[in-house]
Amino acid sequence: MKKLVERILGRADDDPAAPGQPLPQGPARVEPSLPPGRRLYCIGDIHGRLDLLQELHDLIRADAAGFGGSPGVVYLGDYIDRGAQSKQVLDLLIEQPLAGFDAVHLLGNHEQAMLDFLAHPQAAAAWLNFGGQAALLSYGVGIGRLQMGTPVELLRDELEQKLPPAHLDFLASCRLLHCEGSYCFAHAGIRPGVALETQAAEDLLWIRDEFTRSRANHGWIVVHGHSIAEEAEILPNRIGIDTGAFCTGLLTALVLEGGEQRLLQTGRAPA
């Protein structure tokens, strides 16, 4: 377990793309575009809301019915924490993928935080205070013991025992960046002025204001989650689709096809 976690952490630190996959060059002028016959559904931060993910998957299946091209789905990370069903969300993504869709799963900062906790529980104990406790409980970890004074090493050891190997394999397969057409997908965003191939994992997972306040042409339209907004933010240089599903009940999918951009969203059913 420890060696696998260290391998995942090591890859995330020094490879922003899938292993062995060179990053393409962005267009000089950014116009919304995907190749003909391609449609992408991009899903924002899920945060343990299995109910909303199932509802959104149903909406995507209905929307794609009869589509004769190549459909894909890009998950922008933060599958776990905050909501009550982190484990169950990962189970669904692993065991019941959307049939007929190719899928890209990006790593979110909350998945990174859990991996850090597994590797270095003392140094990464802050994770327990921004969603980690809910994730632990979904795995049956620390029930009756999640309180002040519980040694974090005991919680880490219990999580190691109960975390399915398939979940670690899933996290090992998650990417930090994905590019198609004129779009670049990253969990948190990118650092303006820095080439994609030299973006730091820290920025791709955690960046906020320096990215969201920028009006620069990044060479791509960057699709991201991480920074919560009441509604999806569709701007010329970025599209943010974290609508705070864990507390608002609004889980958002951005639908991209050709030059078209539209939204699918769940009903508002707060936790």
HELIX and SHEET records of a PDB file:
HELIX    1   1 LYS A    2  ASP A   14  1                                  13    
HELIX    2   2 LEU A   50  ALA A   64  1                                  15    
HELIX    3   3 SER A   86  GLU A   95  1                                  10    
HELIX    4   4 ASN A  109  ALA A  119  1                                  11    
HELIX    5   5 ALA A  125  ASN A  129  5                                   5    
HELIX    6   6 GLY A  132  SER A  138  1                                   7    
HELIX    7   7 VAL A  152  LYS A  162  1                                  11    
HELIX    8   8 PRO A  165  SER A  173  1                                   9    
HELIX    9   9 LEU A  196  THR A  198  5                                   3    
HELIX   10  10 ALA A  201  TRP A  206  1                                   6    
HELIX   11  11 ASP A  209  THR A  212  1                                   4    
HELIX   12  12 ALA A  245  THR A  248  1                                   4    
SHEET    1   A 5 ASP A 102  HIS A 105  0                                        
SHEET    2   A 5 SER A  70  TYR A  75  1                                        
SHEET    3   A 5 ARG A  38  ILE A  43  1                                        
SHEET    4   A 5 THR A 252  GLU A 257 -1                                        
SHEET    5   A 5 GLU A 260  GLN A 265 -1                                        
SHEET    1   B 5 HIS A 178  GLU A 180  0                                        
SHEET    2   B 5 TYR A 183  PHE A 185 -1                                        
SHEET    3   B 5 ILE A 221  HIS A 224  1                                        
SHEET    4   B 5 ARG A 238  GLY A 240  1                                        
SHEET    5   B 5 GLU A 233  ILE A 234 -1                                        
END                                                                             
